[in-house]
Amino acid sequence: MGFFPGENHGFPLSVLDEMIEGIRLFNEQDLELKKEMYGRDGAKHVQFNSFDLHNSQAADWRDTLTLTLSHLDSNPDPSEMPAVCRRSTIEYIEHMKRLAETLFELLSEALGLRPDHLGSIGCCKGCSIVSHYYPPCPQPELTLGIRKHSDAGILTLLLQNHIGGLQVLREDQWFDVHPARGVLVVNIGDLLQMLSNDKFRSVKHRVTANHVGPRISVACFFSGDASLLDETFGPIKELISEANRPRYKEFLLKEYLAKAVSSPLDDKPPIDYYKL
C-alpha cells in the first residue's frame, strides 16, 4: 500500500498545530490581503489560487497556497511569505528537512540499496509545500474537494486537521483515511514507483467535500532536484536483473515534470506514458 501513517517523526505537536492554524488564519483574513499572493504563472515562490481551475473539467471545492522550494536546503525569503503564517511555515520546513532525509534513507534500505541512494539522486531536494483550505460545502454530493488522482512526484508528506474527507482507492472501493492529531500521512508518488520499478506503488486518492469545515491540509511534495532537470531517469539500475526487467522507459526529469504540471488531475497520469 502506498499510503501509510507516520508517527514518532520528531515534529513537536505545537509545530504541527501552529502550521494548521497559520493556514486557517491566512485563508480567513481579508480578501485584499490574500489577493497580494494571487498568481498562476509560477513566477513567484509563493502563490495563492485554486490550483488547476483552468485546465480541469470541473472546479474542486478548495483554495490553495503553494510555496515552491527549488532546494529544500535553501531557506525561503520571509518577505515573500504571508505574514500571518510566516513563522509557523519556516519552523515547519526546518523539521521537514530532517524528516525527509530520514525517510529517504529508510526507503533506500527497503529497496536493498545504500541508505544514501535516493538522496544521492536528488529525491529529498526540491519540494513544494501545498496548503489546501476546504470551506464547508452546502451541497457536498455535487462536487469533490479534490478529484481522484495519484501524486506525480516522488513522495508526499501530508498534515491534516481533524476534518475527514481523504479517501484511498483499493480494489475499486474507497476507504477513509481518518485524521489523527500528530500523525503525518506518507504517500508514495508515481515517480518513486517508476524509480523502484514497481517495488513501491502509488495509490489513487481523493478528498470528498463536507458540510462541516474548514478542512485544512498541508502537503509537502518531493519531485526531484531542480539542478537535475536535464538528467535521464528511469528504474534504478541496481533493481534491474534478468528476472526483474525494467517496466518503464527512461525519461528526462524535466519532460516528466512538464507532463505532470500540464495534465489535469482527472486526465491520463504522466506515468502511463512511460510504461513498457
C-alpha positions in Angstrom: 0.0 0.0 0.0 1.4 3.4 -1.0 -0.3 5.2 1.9 0.8 4.8 5.5 0.7 6.8 8.7 3.9 8.4 10.0 4.3 8.6 13.8 7.3 9.3 16.0 8.5 11.7 13.3 10.2 14.2 15.6 7.8 17.1 15.0 6.6 18.7 18.2 2.8 18.8 18.3 2.9 22.6 18.7 4.7 22.9 15.3 2.0 20.8 13.5 -0.8 22.7 15.3 0.6 26.1 14.5 1.1 25.2 10.8 -2.6 24.2 10.5 -3.6 27.4 12.4 -1.4 29.6 10.2 -3.1 28.3 7.1 -6.5 28.8 8.6 -5.6 32.4 9.5 -4.3 33.1 6.0 -7.5 31.9 4.3 -9.8 33.6 6.7 -8.2 37.0 6.6 -9.4 39.9 4.5 -9.7 39.2 0.7 -7.5 42.2 -0.2 -4.6 40.7 1.8 -5.0 37.3 0.1 -5.0 39.0 -3.3 -1.5 40.1 -2.8 -0.4 36.4 -3.0 -2.6 35.6 -6.1 -0.8 34.2 -9.1 -0.8 31.4 -11.7 2.3 31.8 -13.8 4.8 30.3 -11.3 6.9 33.5 -11.3 6.6 33.8 -7.6 7.8 31.3 -5.0 4.6 31.8 -3.1 1.2 31.8 -4.9 -2.4 31.7 -3.8 -5.0 30.3 -6.3 -7.5 27.4 -6.9 -4.8 25.1 -8.3 -5.8 23.5 -11.6 -9.0 25.5 -12.1 -8.4 26.4 -15.8 -7.1 23.0 -17.1 -9.6 20.6 -15.4 -13.1 19.7 -16.5 -14.6 20.8 -13.2 -13.6 23.1 -10.3 -12.7 21.5 -6.9 -14.1 22.9 -3.6 -10.9 24.4 -2.2 -8.3 27.2 -2.3 -4.6 26.6 -2.4 -1.5 28.3 -1.1 1.8 27.0 -2.6 5.3 27.6 -1.5 7.9 26.3 -4.0 11.4 25.5 -2.9 13.9 24.5 -5.7 16.1 23.1 -3.0 14.9 22.0 0.5 18.2 23.3 2.0 17.5 26.8 0.7 15.7 29.0 3.1 12.6 30.8 1.6 12.7 34.6 1.6 10.5 35.5 4.6 9.3 38.7 2.8 7.6 36.6 0.1 5.6 34.6 2.6 2.2 35.7 4.1 2.9 37.5 7.4 0.1 35.6 9.2 1.7 32.2 8.6 5.4 33.1 8.1 6.8 32.0 11.4 4.9 28.7 11.6 5.8 27.8 8.0 9.6 28.4 8.4 9.6 26.3 11.6 7.7 23.5 9.8 10.2 23.5 6.9 13.1 23.1 9.3 11.6 19.9 10.8 10.5 18.7 7.4 14.2 18.8 6.2 15.2 16.3 8.9 12.3 14.0 8.4 12.7 13.9 4.6 16.4 12.8 5.0 15.4 10.0 7.4 12.5 8.8 5.3 14.5 8.6 2.1 17.3 6.7 3.9 14.7 4.1 5.1 13.1 3.8 1.7 16.5 3.2 0.2 17.2 0.5 2.6 13.8 -1.1 2.0 14.8 -1.3 -1.7 18.1 -3.1 -0.7 20.2 -0.1 -1.6 22.7 2.1 0.3 20.9 4.4 2.8 22.0 7.4 0.8 21.0 6.2 -2.6 17.7 8.0 -3.1 19.2 11.1 -1.5 22.2 10.9 -4.0 19.8 11.2 -7.0 18.1 14.3 -5.5 14.9 12.8 -4.1 14.9 14.8 -1.0 15.9 18.2 -2.5 13.3 20.2 -4.4 9.8 20.3 -2.9 6.6 22.3 -2.9 4.5 22.9 0.2 0.9 22.9 -0.9 -1.7 24.0 1.7 -5.4 23.3 0.8 -8.3 25.1 2.5 -11.7 23.3 2.0 -14.6 25.5 3.3 -17.9 23.9 4.3 -19.8 22.9 1.2 -23.6 23.4 1.2 -24.1 20.6 -1.3 -21.2 18.2 -1.0 -22.8 15.5 -3.1 -22.4 17.7 -6.1 -18.6 18.2 -6.0 -15.3 17.0 -4.6 -12.6 18.6 -2.6 -10.0 17.0 -4.9 -10.8 14.5 -7.7 -9.3 11.0 -8.0 -5.6 11.1 -8.8 -2.2 9.7 -7.8 0.6 12.1 -6.9 3.0 12.5 -9.8 6.1 13.2 -7.7 8.4 11.1 -5.6 6.9 11.3 -2.1 4.3 13.3 -0.3 4.1 14.0 3.4 0.6 15.1 4.4 -0.5 17.0 7.5 -4.3 17.4 8.0 -6.6 18.8 10.7 -9.4 16.9 12.4 -11.9 17.2 9.5 -12.0 14.0 7.5 -12.5 13.5 3.7 -9.3 11.9 2.5 -10.0 8.5 0.8 -7.8 5.9 -0.9 -8.9 3.6 -3.7 -8.3 -0.1 -3.2 -9.9 -2.9 -5.2 -12.4 -0.5 -6.7 -13.6 0.6 -3.2 -13.0 3.9 -1.4 -11.7 3.8 2.1 -11.5 6.7 4.6 -8.1 7.8 5.9 -9.2 9.1 9.3 -7.2 12.1 10.6 -5.3 11.8 13.9 -3.6 14.7 15.7 0.2 14.4 15.4 0.2 11.9 12.6 1.6 12.6 9.1 0.4 10.6 6.1 3.2 9.2 3.9 2.2 8.8 0.2 4.3 7.1 -2.5 4.3 9.1 -5.7 4.3 7.9 -9.4 7.9 9.0 -9.9 9.1 6.7 -7.0 7.0 3.9 -8.4 9.0 4.2 -11.7 12.4 4.6 -10.0 11.7 1.5 -7.9 10.4 -0.5 -10.9 7.1 -1.1 -9.1 8.6 -2.2 -5.8 6.8 0.8 -4.4 3.4 1.7 -5.8 1.5 4.9 -5.8 -2.2 5.0 -4.8 -5.2 6.7 -6.2 -6.9 9.0 -3.7 -9.4 11.9 -3.5 -10.9 14.3 -1.0 -14.6 14.5 -0.6 -16.5 17.7 0.1 -18.1 18.1 3.5 -20.9 20.0 5.2 -18.6 20.9 8.1 -15.2 22.6 7.9 -12.9 24.1 7.2 -10.8 21.0 6.3 -7.1 22.1 6.2 -4.2 20.0 4.8 -0.5 20.8 4.2 1.2 18.5 1.7 4.9 18.5 1.1 5.6 17.2 -2.4 9.1 16.0 -3.2 9.6 16.0 -7.0 13.4 15.9 -7.5 16.3 18.2 -7.6 15.9 21.2 -10.0 19.6 21.0 -10.9 19.0 17.5 -12.4 16.2 18.5 -14.7 18.2 17.6 -17.8 19.3 14.3 -16.4 17.9 10.9 -17.6 15.9 8.9 -15.0 14.3 5.5 -15.1 14.2 2.3 -13.0 17.2 2.2 -10.7 19.9 0.1 -12.3 20.6 -1.9 -9.1 17.0 -3.1 -9.1 17.1 -4.5 -12.7 18.0 -8.1 -13.5 17.1 -10.9 -15.9 14.3 -11.8 -13.5 13.2 -8.2 -13.0 13.2 -6.4 -16.3 12.5 -2.7 -16.5 8.9 -1.8 -16.6 9.3 1.8 -17.6 11.2 3.7 -20.3 13.9 6.2 -19.4 13.0 9.9 -19.5 14.3 13.4 -18.9 13.2 14.6 -15.5 12.1 18.0 -17.0 9.9 16.3 -19.6 8.2 14.1 -17.0 7.6 17.1 -14.6 6.3 19.2 -17.6 3.7 16.5 -18.3 2.8 16.4 -14.6 2.2 20.1 -14.4 0.2 20.4 -17.6 -2.0 17.3 -17.0 -5.3 17.9 -15.2 -5.8 15.7 -12.2 -8.7 13.9 -14.0 -6.6 13.2 -17.1 -4.2 10.4 -18.1 -1.5 10.3 -15.4 2.1 11.0 -16.7 3.3 7.6 -15.5 1.2 5.9 -18.2 3.3 7.5 -21.0 6.4 5.6 -19.8 5.2 2.1 -19.2 6.8 -0.6 -21.3 
